[in-house]
Each structure stands twice: as C-alpha cells, then as structure tokens.
Amino acid sequence: MENILDFLSAALPWIAMALLLAFFAVRESGTKKKQEKQGEYSSEGMALGVCLGVAISTAIHINVGIGMIVGMVLGLLIGSGVKKKDE
C-alpha cells in the first residue's frame, strides 16, 4: 500500500498538468477566431480552487502541492462551465 501511495504522490502532479494542458488546447481549438468570446469564470475558479485545495489538503494531512494542483484543475473545470452574463 505504501508503494502505491508513493507512486501516486509522484505521478499525480504530472497527470494533472497533462490534463490541464489538454483542456486548454481543446478549449482554444473549439472557439472560432471571428466569433466574439463570451466571458467565463475560469480564472476565478482556479483561484478559489487553489485556496480550497490548500485548505483541504492541510486539514486531511496530505501534500499541499498535490492539493493545490487538484484544486486548481477542479476550479478551472467548474469555472469554465459557468458563463458570464452580458451587461
């Protein structure tokens, strides 16, 4: 069991970065150049995700870096799904 946890703690940041890069690539390729971009809360979601990831990882005694990365990815995914309203 200890070997599995060691592997996950070493591999999880790399997997999270690859998922984040893939998400950015797919999101940018799906938008058209001529179409005006709608606003979304992706940056706000990432900021809140980092804060929550650090707080939760500290509370359950896991590596803070892993909690921060997982929180950032989850915050980006949730924030990208919420569209800003036009004023």
PyMOL Python script that loads the backbone (N, CA, C, O; Angstrom):
from pymol import cmd

cmd.read_pdbstr("""\
ATOM      1  N   MET A   1       0.818  -1.189   0.000  1.00  0.00           N
ATOM      2  CA  MET A   1       0.000   0.000   0.000  1.00  0.00           C
ATOM      3  C   MET A   1       0.866   1.259   0.000  1.00  0.00           C
ATOM      4  O   MET A   1       0.519   2.263  -0.622  1.00  0.00           O
ATOM      5  N   GLU A   2       1.988   1.194   0.700  1.00  0.00           N
ATOM      6  CA  GLU A   2       2.877   2.350   0.753  1.00  0.00           C
ATOM      7  C   GLU A   2       3.481   2.649  -0.618  1.00  0.00           C
ATOM      8  O   GLU A   2       3.679   3.812  -0.971  1.00  0.00           O
ATOM      9  N   ASN A   3       3.775   1.588  -1.397  1.00  0.00           N
ATOM     10  CA  ASN A   3       4.326   1.792  -2.737  1.00  0.00           C
ATOM     11  C   ASN A   3       3.319   2.474  -3.650  1.00  0.00           C
ATOM     12  O   ASN A   3       3.694   3.303  -4.479  1.00  0.00           O
ATOM     13  N   ILE A   4       2.055   2.135  -3.507  1.00  0.00           N
ATOM     14  CA  ILE A   4       1.021   2.757  -4.333  1.00  0.00           C
ATOM     15  C   ILE A   4       0.902   4.237  -3.998  1.00  0.00           C
ATOM     16  O   ILE A   4       0.795   5.068  -4.900  1.00  0.00           O
ATOM     17  N   LEU A   5       0.919   4.574  -2.725  1.00  0.00           N
ATOM     18  CA  LEU A   5       0.834   5.973  -2.322  1.00  0.00           C
ATOM     19  C   LEU A   5       2.061   6.762  -2.771  1.00  0.00           C
ATOM     20  O   LEU A   5       1.937   7.925  -3.157  1.00  0.00           O
ATOM     21  N   ASP A   6       3.227   6.155  -2.727  1.00  0.00           N
ATOM     22  CA  ASP A   6       4.431   6.819  -3.227  1.00  0.00           C
ATOM     23  C   ASP A   6       4.332   7.086  -4.721  1.00  0.00           C
ATOM     24  O   ASP A   6       4.699   8.160  -5.196  1.00  0.00           O
ATOM     25  N   PHE A   7       3.832   6.097  -5.456  1.00  0.00           N
ATOM     26  CA  PHE A   7       3.673   6.279  -6.896  1.00  0.00           C
ATOM     27  C   PHE A   7       2.664   7.379  -7.204  1.00  0.00           C
ATOM     28  O   PHE A   7       2.907   8.219  -8.070  1.00  0.00           O
ATOM     29  N   LEU A   8       1.536   7.378  -6.501  1.00  0.00           N
ATOM     30  CA  LEU A   8       0.513   8.393  -6.749  1.00  0.00           C
ATOM     31  C   LEU A   8       1.004   9.789  -6.397  1.00  0.00           C
ATOM     32  O   LEU A   8       0.700  10.747  -7.106  1.00  0.00           O
ATOM     33  N   SER A   9       1.751   9.915  -5.322  1.00  0.00           N
ATOM     34  CA  SER A   9       2.262  11.235  -4.958  1.00  0.00           C
ATOM     35  C   SER A   9       3.302  11.731  -5.962  1.00  0.00           C
ATOM     36  O   SER A   9       3.479  12.941  -6.109  1.00  0.00           O
ATOM     37  N   ALA A  10       3.983  10.837  -6.646  1.00  0.00           N
ATOM     38  CA  ALA A  10       4.957  11.247  -7.663  1.00  0.00           C
ATOM     39  C   ALA A  10       4.306  11.487  -9.017  1.00  0.00           C
ATOM     40  O   ALA A  10       4.728  12.376  -9.756  1.00  0.00           O
ATOM     41  N   ALA A  11       3.280  10.705  -9.351  1.00  0.00           N
ATOM     42  CA  ALA A  11       2.701  10.789 -10.687  1.00  0.00           C
ATOM     43  C   ALA A  11       1.529  11.753 -10.792  1.00  0.00           C
ATOM     44  O   ALA A  11       1.263  12.263 -11.881  1.00  0.00           O
ATOM     45  N   LEU A  12       0.824  12.021  -9.708  1.00  0.00           N
ATOM     46  CA  LEU A  12      -0.374  12.847  -9.773  1.00  0.00           C
ATOM     47  C   LEU A  12      -0.125  14.267 -10.271  1.00  0.00           C
ATOM     48  O   LEU A  12      -0.932  14.756 -11.061  1.00  0.00           O
ATOM     49  N   PRO A  13       0.929  14.957  -9.866  1.00  0.00           N
ATOM     50  CA  PRO A  13       1.150  16.303 -10.428  1.00  0.00           C
ATOM     51  C   PRO A  13       1.380  16.293 -11.935  1.00  0.00           C
ATOM     52  O   PRO A  13       0.919  17.199 -12.629  1.00  0.00           O
ATOM     53  N   TRP A  14       2.072  15.301 -12.449  1.00  0.00           N
ATOM     54  CA  TRP A  14       2.301  15.221 -13.886  1.00  0.00           C
ATOM     55  C   TRP A  14       1.009  14.923 -14.639  1.00  0.00           C
ATOM     56  O   TRP A  14       0.771  15.476 -15.713  1.00  0.00           O
ATOM     57  N   ILE A  15       0.185  14.062 -14.084  1.00  0.00           N
ATOM     58  CA  ILE A  15      -1.101  13.751 -14.715  1.00  0.00           C
ATOM     59  C   ILE A  15      -1.999  14.976 -14.703  1.00  0.00           C
ATOM     60  O   ILE A  15      -2.676  15.255 -15.693  1.00  0.00           O
ATOM     61  N   ALA A  16      -2.014  15.709 -13.599  1.00  0.00           N
ATOM     62  CA  ALA A  16      -2.841  16.910 -13.508  1.00  0.00           C
ATOM     63  C   ALA A  16      -2.377  17.978 -14.495  1.00  0.00           C
ATOM     64  O   ALA A  16      -3.207  18.648 -15.110  1.00  0.00           O
ATOM     65  N   MET A  17      -1.070  18.148 -14.656  1.00  0.00           N
ATOM     66  CA  MET A  17      -0.574  19.130 -15.632  1.00  0.00           C
ATOM     67  C   MET A  17      -0.920  18.731 -17.054  1.00  0.00           C
ATOM     68  O   MET A  17      -1.264  19.589 -17.868  1.00  0.00           O
ATOM     69  N   ALA A  18      -0.836  17.442 -17.369  1.00  0.00           N
ATOM     70  CA  ALA A  18      -1.196  16.985 -18.710  1.00  0.00           C
ATOM     71  C   ALA A  18      -2.672  17.208 -18.981  1.00  0.00           C
ATOM     72  O   ALA A  18      -3.039  17.620 -20.082  1.00  0.00           O
ATOM     73  N   LEU A  19      -3.526  16.945 -18.002  1.00  0.00           N
ATOM     74  CA  LEU A  19      -4.961  17.193 -18.170  1.00  0.00           C
ATOM     75  C   LEU A  19      -5.247  18.676 -18.338  1.00  0.00           C
ATOM     76  O   LEU A  19      -6.113  19.052 -19.128  1.00  0.00           O
ATOM     77  N   LEU A  20      -4.540  19.516 -17.614  1.00  0.00           N
ATOM     78  CA  LEU A  20      -4.725  20.955 -17.726  1.00  0.00           C
ATOM     79  C   LEU A  20      -4.312  21.461 -19.100  1.00  0.00           C
ATOM     80  O   LEU A  20      -5.021  22.272 -19.696  1.00  0.00           O
ATOM     81  N   LEU A  21      -3.186  21.000 -19.609  1.00  0.00           N
ATOM     82  CA  LEU A  21      -2.747  21.397 -20.952  1.00  0.00           C
ATOM     83  C   LEU A  21      -3.704  20.898 -22.030  1.00  0.00           C
ATOM     84  O   LEU A  21      -3.994  21.616 -22.986  1.00  0.00           O
ATOM     85  N   ALA A  22      -4.194  19.672 -21.877  1.00  0.00           N
ATOM     86  CA  ALA A  22      -5.154  19.141 -22.840  1.00  0.00           C
ATOM     87  C   ALA A  22      -6.446  19.942 -22.810  1.00  0.00           C
ATOM     88  O   ALA A  22      -7.041  20.200 -23.856  1.00  0.00           O
ATOM     89  N   PHE A  23      -6.883  20.336 -21.624  1.00  0.00           N
ATOM     90  CA  PHE A  23      -8.103  21.129 -21.502  1.00  0.00           C
ATOM     91  C   PHE A  23      -7.941  22.472 -22.197  1.00  0.00           C
ATOM     92  O   PHE A  23      -8.839  22.896 -22.926  1.00  0.00           O
ATOM     93  N   PHE A  24      -6.809  23.155 -21.987  1.00  0.00           N
ATOM     94  CA  PHE A  24      -6.575  24.435 -22.655  1.00  0.00           C
ATOM     95  C   PHE A  24      -6.527  24.274 -24.169  1.00  0.00           C
ATOM     96  O   PHE A  24      -7.073  25.109 -24.891  1.00  0.00           O
ATOM     97  N   ALA A  25      -5.890  23.228 -24.660  1.00  0.00           N
ATOM     98  CA  ALA A  25      -5.784  23.019 -26.102  1.00  0.00           C
ATOM     99  C   ALA A  25      -7.149  22.765 -26.727  1.00  0.00           C
ATOM    100  O   ALA A  25      -7.456  23.312 -27.786  1.00  0.00           O
ATOM    101  N   VAL A  26      -7.958  21.956 -26.092  1.00  0.00           N
ATOM    102  CA  VAL A  26      -9.286  21.654 -26.638  1.00  0.00           C
ATOM    103  C   VAL A  26     -10.176  22.885 -26.577  1.00  0.00           C
ATOM    104  O   VAL A  26     -10.931  23.151 -27.513  1.00  0.00           O
ATOM    105  N   ARG A  27     -10.097  23.638 -25.490  1.00  0.00           N
ATOM    106  CA  ARG A  27     -10.952  24.823 -25.354  1.00  0.00           C
ATOM    107  C   ARG A  27     -10.605  25.878 -26.398  1.00  0.00           C
ATOM    108  O   ARG A  27     -11.502  26.492 -26.976  1.00  0.00           O
ATOM    109  N   GLU A  28      -9.321  26.096 -26.648  1.00  0.00           N
ATOM    110  CA  GLU A  28      -8.914  27.100 -27.626  1.00  0.00           C
ATOM    111  C   GLU A  28      -9.180  26.654 -29.061  1.00  0.00           C
ATOM    112  O   GLU A  28      -9.464  27.495 -29.914  1.00  0.00           O
ATOM    113  N   SER A  29      -9.098  25.370 -29.347  1.00  0.00           N
ATOM    114  CA  SER A  29      -9.345  24.910 -30.709  1.00  0.00           C
ATOM    115  C   SER A  29     -10.838  24.937 -31.035  1.00  0.00           C
ATOM    116  O   SER A  29     -11.209  24.997 -32.207  1.00  0.00           O
ATOM    117  N   GLY A  30     -11.678  24.895 -30.038  1.00  0.00           N
ATOM    118  CA  GLY A  30     -13.120  24.900 -30.269  1.00  0.00           C
ATOM    119  C   GLY A  30     -13.683  26.274 -30.534  1.00  0.00           C
ATOM    120  O   GLY A  30     -14.786  26.377 -31.072  1.00  0.00           O
ATOM    121  N   THR A  31     -12.986  27.332 -30.184  1.00  0.00           N
ATOM    122  CA  THR A  31     -13.503  28.677 -30.409  1.00  0.00           C
ATOM    123  C   THR A  31     -13.089  29.161 -31.792  1.00  0.00           C
ATOM    124  O   THR A  31     -11.984  28.894 -32.263  1.00  0.00           O
ATOM    125  N   LYS A  32     -13.993  29.870 -32.418  1.00  0.00           N
ATOM    126  CA  LYS A  32     -13.706  30.413 -33.740  1.00  0.00           C
ATOM    127  C   LYS A  32     -13.058  31.781 -33.586  1.00  0.00           C
ATOM    128  O   LYS A  32     -13.326  32.501 -32.625  1.00  0.00           O
ATOM    129  N   LYS A  33     -12.206  32.131 -34.536  1.00  0.00           N
ATOM    130  CA  LYS A  33     -11.486  33.397 -34.465  1.00  0.00           C
ATOM    131  C   LYS A  33     -12.428  34.587 -34.650  1.00  0.00           C
ATOM    132  O   LYS A  33     -12.265  35.608 -33.982  1.00  0.00           O
ATOM    133  N   LYS A  34     -13.409  34.471 -35.545  1.00  0.00           N
ATOM    134  CA  LYS A  34     -14.287  35.595 -35.841  1.00  0.00           C
ATOM    135  C   LYS A  34     -15.353  35.782 -34.774  1.00  0.00           C
ATOM    136  O   LYS A  34     -15.862  36.888 -34.593  1.00  0.00           O
ATOM    137  N   GLN A  35     -15.688  34.735 -34.084  1.00  0.00           N
ATOM    138  CA  GLN A  35     -16.740  34.805 -33.078  1.00  0.00           C
ATOM    139  C   GLN A  35     -16.206  35.497 -31.822  1.00  0.00           C
ATOM    140  O   GLN A  35     -15.103  35.212 -31.356  1.00  0.00           O
ATOM    141  N   GLU A  36     -17.006  36.402 -31.296  1.00  0.00           N
ATOM    142  CA  GLU A  36     -16.593  37.092 -30.075  1.00  0.00           C
ATOM    143  C   GLU A  36     -16.670  36.130 -28.893  1.00  0.00           C
ATOM    144  O   GLU A  36     -17.664  35.424 -28.725  1.00  0.00           O
ATOM    145  N   LYS A  37     -15.640  36.107 -28.094  1.00  0.00           N
ATOM    146  CA  LYS A  37     -15.598  35.176 -26.967  1.00  0.00           C
ATOM    147  C   LYS A  37     -16.525  35.652 -25.861  1.00  0.00           C
ATOM    148  O   LYS A  37     -16.568  36.838 -25.534  1.00  0.00           O
ATOM    149  N   GLN A  38     -17.259  34.715 -25.293  1.00  0.00           N
ATOM    150  CA  GLN A  38     -18.061  35.015 -24.122  1.00  0.00           C
ATOM    151  C   GLN A  38     -17.182  34.869 -22.895  1.00  0.00           C
ATOM    152  O   GLN A  38     -16.242  34.075 -22.869  1.00  0.00           O
ATOM    153  N   GLY A  39     -17.503  35.641 -21.897  1.00  0.00           N
ATOM    154  CA  GLY A  39     -16.730  35.569 -20.670  1.00  0.00           C
ATOM    155  C   GLY A  39     -17.102  34.336 -19.856  1.00  0.00           C
ATOM    156  O   GLY A  39     -18.219  33.826 -19.942  1.00  0.00           O
ATOM    157  N   GLU A  40     -16.168  33.884 -19.088  1.00  0.00           N
ATOM    158  CA  GLU A  40     -16.407  32.759 -18.187  1.00  0.00           C
ATOM    159  C   GLU A  40     -15.566  32.972 -16.942  1.00  0.00           C
ATOM    160  O   GLU A  40     -14.678  33.825 -16.921  1.00  0.00           O
ATOM    161  N   TYR A  41     -15.843  32.209 -15.922  1.00  0.00           N
ATOM    162  CA  TYR A  41     -15.206  32.379 -14.628  1.00  0.00           C
ATOM    163  C   TYR A  41     -14.053  31.392 -14.423  1.00  0.00           C
ATOM    164  O   TYR A  41     -13.896  30.861 -13.323  1.00  0.00           O
ATOM    165  N   SER A  42     -13.255  31.139 -15.445  1.00  0.00           N
ATOM    166  CA  SER A  42     -12.190  30.145 -15.305  1.00  0.00           C
ATOM    167  C   SER A  42     -11.074  30.626 -14.385  1.00  0.00           C
ATOM    168  O   SER A  42     -10.573  29.843 -13.578  1.00  0.00           O
ATOM    169  N   SER A  43     -10.676  31.877 -14.483  1.00  0.00           N
ATOM    170  CA  SER A  43      -9.591  32.363 -13.629  1.00  0.00           C
ATOM    171  C   SER A  43     -10.040  32.479 -12.171  1.00  0.00           C
ATOM    172  O   SER A  43      -9.273  32.181 -11.255  1.00  0.00           O
ATOM    173  N   GLU A  44     -11.283  32.911 -11.960  1.00  0.00           N
ATOM    174  CA  GLU A  44     -11.802  32.975 -10.595  1.00  0.00           C
ATOM    175  C   GLU A  44     -11.937  31.579 -10.001  1.00  0.00           C
ATOM    176  O   GLU A  44     -11.666  31.373  -8.818  1.00  0.00           O
ATOM    177  N   GLY A  45     -12.354  30.623 -10.823  1.00  0.00           N
ATOM    178  CA  GLY A  45     -12.474  29.247 -10.368  1.00  0.00           C
ATOM    179  C   GLY A  45     -11.131  28.651  -9.990  1.00  0.00           C
ATOM    180  O   GLY A  45     -11.021  27.927  -9.000  1.00  0.00           O
ATOM    181  N   MET A  46     -10.096  28.958 -10.790  1.00  0.00           N
ATOM    182  CA  MET A  46      -8.763  28.457 -10.458  1.00  0.00           C
ATOM    183  C   MET A  46      -8.263  29.044  -9.150  1.00  0.00           C
ATOM    184  O   MET A  46      -7.669  28.331  -8.341  1.00  0.00           O
ATOM    185  N   ALA A  47      -8.494  30.335  -8.928  1.00  0.00           N
ATOM    186  CA  ALA A  47      -8.038  30.967  -7.690  1.00  0.00           C
ATOM    187  C   ALA A  47      -8.736  30.362  -6.471  1.00  0.00           C
ATOM    188  O   ALA A  47      -8.092  30.046  -5.471  1.00  0.00           O
ATOM    189  N   LEU A  48     -10.054  30.206  -6.564  1.00  0.00           N
ATOM    190  CA  LEU A  48     -10.786  29.605  -5.453  1.00  0.00           C
ATOM    191  C   LEU A  48     -10.404  28.140  -5.266  1.00  0.00           C
ATOM    192  O   LEU A  48     -10.330  27.655  -4.137  1.00  0.00           O
ATOM    193  N   GLY A  49     -10.161  27.435  -6.373  1.00  0.00           N
ATOM    194  CA  GLY A  49      -9.757  26.035  -6.290  1.00  0.00           C
ATOM    195  C   GLY A  49      -8.425  25.855  -5.599  1.00  0.00           C
ATOM    196  O   GLY A  49      -8.253  24.918  -4.819  1.00  0.00           O
ATOM    197  N   VAL A  50      -7.476  26.738  -5.872  1.00  0.00           N
ATOM    198  CA  VAL A  50      -6.168  26.667  -5.209  1.00  0.00           C
ATOM    199  C   VAL A  50      -6.344  26.874  -3.709  1.00  0.00           C
ATOM    200  O   VAL A  50      -5.773  26.139  -2.903  1.00  0.00           O
ATOM    201  N   CYS A  51      -7.139  27.882  -3.337  1.00  0.00           N
ATOM    202  CA  CYS A  51      -7.349  28.149  -1.901  1.00  0.00           C
ATOM    203  C   CYS A  51      -8.016  26.968  -1.212  1.00  0.00           C
ATOM    204  O   CYS A  51      -7.587  26.553  -0.135  1.00  0.00           O
ATOM    205  N   LEU A  52      -9.055  26.429  -1.823  1.00  0.00           N
ATOM    206  CA  LEU A  52      -9.744  25.292  -1.217  1.00  0.00           C
ATOM    207  C   LEU A  52      -8.873  24.044  -1.208  1.00  0.00           C
ATOM    208  O   LEU A  52      -8.907  23.271  -0.251  1.00  0.00           O
ATOM    209  N   GLY A  53      -8.093  23.843  -2.263  1.00  0.00           N
ATOM    210  CA  GLY A  53      -7.204  22.686  -2.310  1.00  0.00           C
ATOM    211  C   GLY A  53      -6.154  22.710  -1.212  1.00  0.00           C
ATOM    212  O   GLY A  53      -5.858  21.680  -0.606  1.00  0.00           O
ATOM    213  N   VAL A  54      -5.591  23.889  -0.955  1.00  0.00           N
ATOM    214  CA  VAL A  54      -4.599  24.019   0.114  1.00  0.00           C
ATOM    215  C   VAL A  54      -5.256  23.795   1.476  1.00  0.00           C
ATOM    216  O   VAL A  54      -4.694  23.117   2.336  1.00  0.00           O
ATOM    217  N   ALA A  55      -6.445  24.365   1.668  1.00  0.00           N
ATOM    218  CA  ALA A  55      -7.122  24.215   2.960  1.00  0.00           C
ATOM    219  C   ALA A  55      -7.497  22.761   3.227  1.00  0.00           C
ATOM    220  O   ALA A  55      -7.301  22.258   4.334  1.00  0.00           O
ATOM    221  N   ILE A  56      -8.033  22.091   2.219  1.00  0.00           N
ATOM    222  CA  ILE A  56      -8.458  20.703   2.411  1.00  0.00           C
ATOM    223  C   ILE A  56      -7.255  19.783   2.583  1.00  0.00           C
ATOM    224  O   ILE A  56      -7.287  18.872   3.410  1.00  0.00           O
ATOM    225  N   SER A  57      -6.191  20.011   1.808  1.00  0.00           N
ATOM    226  CA  SER A  57      -5.012  19.152   1.944  1.00  0.00           C
ATOM    227  C   SER A  57      -4.341  19.331   3.304  1.00  0.00           C
ATOM    228  O   SER A  57      -3.785  18.379   3.852  1.00  0.00           O
ATOM    229  N   THR A  58      -4.391  20.529   3.843  1.00  0.00           N
ATOM    230  CA  THR A  58      -3.849  20.750   5.186  1.00  0.00           C
ATOM    231  C   THR A  58      -4.717  20.062   6.232  1.00  0.00           C
ATOM    232  O   THR A  58      -4.205  19.510   7.206  1.00  0.00           O
ATOM    233  N   ALA A  59      -6.027  20.096   6.031  1.00  0.00           N
ATOM    234  CA  ALA A  59      -6.943  19.504   7.008  1.00  0.00           C
ATOM    235  C   ALA A  59      -6.834  17.983   7.059  1.00  0.00           C
ATOM    236  O   ALA A  59      -6.958  17.386   8.128  1.00  0.00           O
ATOM    237  N   ILE A  60      -6.599  17.350   5.892  1.00  0.00           N
ATOM    238  CA  ILE A  60      -6.542  15.883   5.884  1.00  0.00           C
ATOM    239  C   ILE A  60      -5.115  15.351   5.824  1.00  0.00           C
ATOM    240  O   ILE A  60      -4.902  14.156   5.620  1.00  0.00           O
ATOM    241  N   HIS A  61      -4.145  16.236   6.001  1.00  0.00           N
ATOM    242  CA  HIS A  61      -2.735  15.871   6.132  1.00  0.00           C
ATOM    243  C   HIS A  61      -2.177  15.132   4.911  1.00  0.00           C
ATOM    244  O   HIS A  61      -1.595  14.054   5.035  1.00  0.00           O
ATOM    245  N   ILE A  62      -2.366  15.738   3.722  1.00  0.00           N
ATOM    246  CA  ILE A  62      -1.691  15.243   2.522  1.00  0.00           C
ATOM    247  C   ILE A  62      -0.782  16.357   2.012  1.00  0.00           C
ATOM    248  O   ILE A  62      -0.768  17.457   2.565  1.00  0.00           O
ATOM    249  N   ASN A  63      -0.039  16.072   0.975  1.00  0.00           N
ATOM    250  CA  ASN A  63       0.900  17.033   0.415  1.00  0.00           C
ATOM    251  C   ASN A  63       0.140  18.262  -0.088  1.00  0.00           C
ATOM    252  O   ASN A  63      -0.842  18.133  -0.818  1.00  0.00           O
ATOM    253  N   VAL A  64       0.593  19.435   0.300  1.00  0.00           N
ATOM    254  CA  VAL A  64      -0.087  20.680  -0.059  1.00  0.00           C
ATOM    255  C   VAL A  64       0.003  20.932  -1.569  1.00  0.00           C
ATOM    256  O   VAL A  64      -0.937  21.460  -2.162  1.00  0.00           O
ATOM    257  N   GLY A  65       1.106  20.566  -2.183  1.00  0.00           N
ATOM    258  CA  GLY A  65       1.260  20.759  -3.631  1.00  0.00           C
ATOM    259  C   GLY A  65       0.249  19.959  -4.429  1.00  0.00           C
ATOM    260  O   GLY A  65      -0.301  20.452  -5.414  1.00  0.00           O
ATOM    261  N   ILE A  66       0.005  18.738  -4.013  1.00  0.00           N
ATOM    262  CA  ILE A  66      -0.982  17.907  -4.704  1.00  0.00           C
ATOM    263  C   ILE A  66      -2.376  18.483  -4.514  1.00  0.00           C
ATOM    264  O   ILE A  66      -3.160  18.530  -5.462  1.00  0.00           O
ATOM    265  N   GLY A  67      -2.693  18.918  -3.308  1.00  0.00           N
ATOM    266  CA  GLY A  67      -3.996  19.532  -3.058  1.00  0.00           C
ATOM    267  C   GLY A  67      -4.198  20.796  -3.866  1.00  0.00           C
ATOM    268  O   GLY A  67      -5.300  21.061  -4.348  1.00  0.00           O
ATOM    269  N   MET A  68      -3.129  21.586  -4.020  1.00  0.00           N
ATOM    270  CA  MET A  68      -3.214  22.816  -4.781  1.00  0.00           C
ATOM    271  C   MET A  68      -3.472  22.535  -6.261  1.00  0.00           C
ATOM    272  O   MET A  68      -4.293  23.204  -6.888  1.00  0.00           O
ATOM    273  N   ILE A  69      -2.775  21.550  -6.816  1.00  0.00           N
ATOM    274  CA  ILE A  69      -2.945  21.226  -8.230  1.00  0.00           C
ATOM    275  C   ILE A  69      -4.331  20.654  -8.499  1.00  0.00           C
ATOM    276  O   ILE A  69      -4.982  21.034  -9.472  1.00  0.00           O
ATOM    277  N   VAL A  70      -4.782  19.750  -7.651  1.00  0.00           N
ATOM    278  CA  VAL A  70      -6.109  19.156  -7.835  1.00  0.00           C
ATOM    279  C   VAL A  70      -7.184  20.222  -7.683  1.00  0.00           C
ATOM    280  O   VAL A  70      -8.152  20.229  -8.443  1.00  0.00           O
ATOM    281  N   GLY A  71      -7.034  21.125  -6.715  1.00  0.00           N
ATOM    282  CA  GLY A  71      -7.996  22.210  -6.538  1.00  0.00           C
ATOM    283  C   GLY A  71      -8.025  23.149  -7.730  1.00  0.00           C
ATOM    284  O   GLY A  71      -9.090  23.624  -8.122  1.00  0.00           O
ATOM    285  N   MET A  72      -6.850  23.423  -8.316  1.00  0.00           N
ATOM    286  CA  MET A  72      -6.800  24.306  -9.464  1.00  0.00           C
ATOM    287  C   MET A  72      -7.498  23.691 -10.668  1.00  0.00           C
ATOM    288  O   MET A  72      -8.246  24.374 -11.367  1.00  0.00           O
ATOM    289  N   VAL A  73      -7.263  22.419 -10.915  1.00  0.00           N
ATOM    290  CA  VAL A  73      -7.899  21.749 -12.049  1.00  0.00           C
ATOM    291  C   VAL A  73      -9.411  21.692 -11.867  1.00  0.00           C
ATOM    292  O   VAL A  73     -10.164  21.972 -12.800  1.00  0.00           O
ATOM    293  N   LEU A  74      -9.854  21.331 -10.668  1.00  0.00           N
ATOM    294  CA  LEU A  74     -11.297  21.277 -10.417  1.00  0.00           C
ATOM    295  C   LEU A  74     -11.933  22.668 -10.506  1.00  0.00           C
ATOM    296  O   LEU A  74     -13.030  22.811 -11.047  1.00  0.00           O
ATOM    297  N   GLY A  75     -11.260  23.685  -9.984  1.00  0.00           N
ATOM    298  CA  GLY A  75     -11.765  25.054 -10.082  1.00  0.00           C
ATOM    299  C   GLY A  75     -11.850  25.529 -11.520  1.00  0.00           C
ATOM    300  O   GLY A  75     -12.794  26.228 -11.887  1.00  0.00           O
ATOM    301  N   LEU A  76     -10.877  25.160 -12.337  1.00  0.00           N
ATOM    302  CA  LEU A  76     -10.914  25.527 -13.754  1.00  0.00           C
ATOM    303  C   LEU A  76     -12.079  24.856 -14.458  1.00  0.00           C
ATOM    304  O   LEU A  76     -12.781  25.491 -15.246  1.00  0.00           O
ATOM    305  N   LEU A  77     -12.290  23.584 -14.183  1.00  0.00           N
ATOM    306  CA  LEU A  77     -13.386  22.874 -14.824  1.00  0.00           C
ATOM    307  C   LEU A  77     -14.741  23.452 -14.429  1.00  0.00           C
ATOM    308  O   LEU A  77     -15.612  23.636 -15.280  1.00  0.00           O
ATOM    309  N   ILE A  78     -14.918  23.734 -13.158  1.00  0.00           N
ATOM    310  CA  ILE A  78     -16.202  24.280 -12.702  1.00  0.00           C
ATOM    311  C   ILE A  78     -16.380  25.717 -13.192  1.00  0.00           C
ATOM    312  O   ILE A  78     -17.467  26.087 -13.636  1.00  0.00           O
ATOM    313  N   GLY A  79     -15.327  26.527 -13.117  1.00  0.00           N
ATOM    314  CA  GLY A  79     -15.423  27.923 -13.559  1.00  0.00           C
ATOM    315  C   GLY A  79     -15.628  28.066 -15.045  1.00  0.00           C
ATOM    316  O   GLY A  79     -16.248  29.036 -15.481  1.00  0.00           O
ATOM    317  N   SER A  80     -15.129  27.132 -15.848  1.00  0.00           N
ATOM    318  CA  SER A  80     -15.319  27.204 -17.294  1.00  0.00           C
ATOM    319  C   SER A  80     -16.745  26.855 -17.691  1.00  0.00           C
ATOM    320  O   SER A  80     -17.204  27.244 -18.765  1.00  0.00           O
ATOM    321  N   GLY A  81     -17.437  26.135 -16.844  1.00  0.00           N
ATOM    322  CA  GLY A  81     -18.810  25.761 -17.146  1.00  0.00           C
ATOM    323  C   GLY A  81     -19.808  26.867 -16.868  1.00  0.00           C
ATOM    324  O   GLY A  81     -20.941  26.810 -17.346  1.00  0.00           O
ATOM    325  N   VAL A  82     -19.406  27.880 -16.098  1.00  0.00           N
ATOM    326  CA  VAL A  82     -20.320  28.966 -15.748  1.00  0.00           C
ATOM    327  C   VAL A  82     -20.025  30.151 -16.653  1.00  0.00           C
ATOM    328  O   VAL A  82     -18.915  30.684 -16.635  1.00  0.00           O
ATOM    329  N   LYS A  83     -21.000  30.565 -17.439  1.00  0.00           N
ATOM    330  CA  LYS A  83     -20.826  31.687 -18.377  1.00  0.00           C
ATOM    331  C   LYS A  83     -21.196  32.990 -17.698  1.00  0.00           C
ATOM    332  O   LYS A  83     -22.108  33.031 -16.872  1.00  0.00           O
ATOM    333  N   LYS A  84     -20.482  34.066 -18.048  1.00  0.00           N
ATOM    334  CA  LYS A  84     -20.795  35.393 -17.530  1.00  0.00           C
ATOM    335  C   LYS A  84     -21.974  35.960 -18.307  1.00  0.00           C
ATOM    336  O   LYS A  84     -22.108  35.739 -19.510  1.00  0.00           O
ATOM    337  N   LYS A  85     -22.811  36.682 -17.612  1.00  0.00           N
ATOM    338  CA  LYS A  85     -23.963  37.310 -18.256  1.00  0.00           C
ATOM    339  C   LYS A  85     -23.526  38.608 -18.926  1.00  0.00           C
ATOM    340  O   LYS A  85     -22.697  39.341 -18.386  1.00  0.00           O
ATOM    341  N   ASP A  86     -24.080  38.889 -20.097  1.00  0.00           N
ATOM    342  CA  ASP A  86     -23.784  40.134 -20.783  1.00  0.00           C
ATOM    343  C   ASP A  86     -24.497  41.279 -20.077  1.00  0.00           C
ATOM    344  O   ASP A  86     -25.637  41.146 -19.631  1.00  0.00           O
ATOM    345  N   GLU A  87     -23.806  42.396 -19.988  1.00  0.00           N
ATOM    346  CA  GLU A  87     -24.419  43.550 -19.322  1.00  0.00           C
ATOM    347  C   GLU A  87     -25.142  44.415 -20.310  1.00  0.00           C
ATOM    348  O   GLU A  87     -25.721  45.434 -19.932  1.00  0.00           O
TER     349      GLU A  87
END
""", "prot")
cmd.dss("prot")
cmd.show_as("cartoon", "prot")
cmd.util.cbc("prot")
cmd.orient("prot")
